[in-house]
Amino acid sequence: MAKQKHSARATAARIIAEVTQKKHSLNGLLSEALPLLAENERSLCQQLCYGVLRWYPQLDVISQQLLAKPLKKKDADIAALLLCGLYQLRDLRIPSHAALSETVNATKTLGKQWAKGLINANLRNYQRQSADIEQIIQKSDSAQYAHPEWLLNRFKVDWPEQWQDILTANNKQPPMMLRVNKQQTTRSDYLIQLGDSDIRASEIEGCSEGLLLEKPCDVYQLPGFIEGYVSVQDGAAQHVAKLLNIRSDLRILDACAAPGGKTCHILEQDPKNEIIALDIAPNRLLQIEQNTDRLKLNATLIASDAADVEQWWDGQLFDRILIDAPCSGTGVIRRHPDIKQLRRPEDIASLAEQQNRLLNRLWPLLKPDGLLIYTTCSALKQENEQQIEAFLLQHPEAQENKLDAEPAQRRPFGYQRLPGDDDLDGFYYASLSHR
Ligand SMILES: C[S@@+](CC[C@H](N)C(=O)[O-])C[C@H]1O[C@@H](n2cnc3c(N)ncnc32)[C@H](O)[C@@H]1O
């Protein structure tokens, strides 16, 4: 009975409705819901949530074609269940009769048996009309590339030559990548350990500690994960610690640190350095602590708005500052497809303002011979090269450095990796110092 209530399809429908209606993040909802599901239902639930949110703008157009009239807001779970049914029929290798009957059954689990006929009829209609519906999809870029119109237009304006590649990359399932903790083991030794556990992997070019898994797996299947041999991190993010040019006896500020991926990578370069890891979200500091504990590293954690310098700063300048800024996440949509639903057009200007504030307030905390690295996982110029251009105009005493080991494509200011370049996440990097 308990398992009935928490079937994969009904749970996925509820989660998708919460993302689209209440703008809650997929990760948070999944981590609450998955433990309530029987083990064999979890991967289907995850597959449905990720798949439907990845293709939402396309599936939504299809459901609008099918439904005689839009469903009421209070039935957003049924609207989402219909999308789950469409996604199964279009993209999953589930026999269509099973996809259909199980999706219809999920109406009961949701306590909405009245919708049985509606789901059944619309999914069957889709099967009959699929050729016509495909033609309708091709008529709109937003439906074809499954991105909201406003975001698609921003990519078109910023990257007129590359926007289609970006959107295509955003819709791919991302590979799983690891960062080997060089304080515990070496990449070549860890590759052998993976092989012994029948996990196939290869080195990521240009990332000295990076490994690419042939197939994603549960982290607890990774040898030595609990002991801190390895962390999950995309190769694009692994470039950041290298840009900080870490050596001994540095005082380092990681201003937007949670969940601590880069804090830990910086410490893995030299664990004796002093690092202050700050984050505005106190509950997210716990994640940094879990990571430093597991990896056997030490950081000073502070919960504060980094830009509110008077609140937390002890007056001593830093050799290195990392601002891994809050951003639109438009470079990592392949990992977080809910971004398509969560972001709104007006968010970009507000994020750009926060980024500018962080840059302006933290710049004076850098030693005269120090280095400030600004990064985002955004692919939009307003948060990246235009942000740094504006900063340099405001600060004639600052310069943007050309890097010997270029982490991505050179831009007029900084370096941009577009989503999918080298099969890595989209990322922006800029290195700033005093003139
Ligand atoms: C891109 S994430 C950082 C990822 C992290 N550097 C890592 O590698 O794991 C941005 C973080 O900035 C935090 N943040 C947002 N505004 C902030 C502010 N004004 N001061 C400090 N942290 C902030 C968010 O809570 C979020 O954890």
The ligand as a Gaussian input file, in Angstrom:
#p B3LYP/6-31G(d) Opt

LIG

0 1
 C       27.767000      28.683000      -8.007000
 S       27.399000      28.371000      -6.333000
 C       29.004000      28.048000      -5.690000
 C       29.536000      26.663000      -5.970000
 C       30.787000      26.371000      -5.171000
 N       31.807000      27.353000      -5.391000
 C       31.337000      24.993000      -5.482000
 O       32.284000      24.877000      -6.250000
 O       30.831000      24.007000      -4.917000
 C       27.095000      29.971000      -5.729000
 C       26.941000      30.048000      -4.218000
 O       26.932000      31.426000      -3.875000
 C       26.139000      31.581000      -2.728000
 N       25.852000      33.027000      -2.644000
 C       24.932000      33.754000      -3.324000
 N       25.032000      35.051000      -3.001000
 C       26.036000      35.157000      -2.103000
 C       26.592000      36.240000      -1.380000
 N       26.155000      37.486000      -1.552000
 N       27.596000      35.980000      -0.521000
 C       28.050000      34.713000      -0.335000
 N       27.536000      33.655000      -0.983000
 C       26.558000      33.870000      -1.859000
 C       24.979000      30.650000      -2.954000
 O       24.352000      30.300000      -1.728000
 C       25.671000      29.453000      -3.641000
 O       25.986000      28.482000      -2.689000

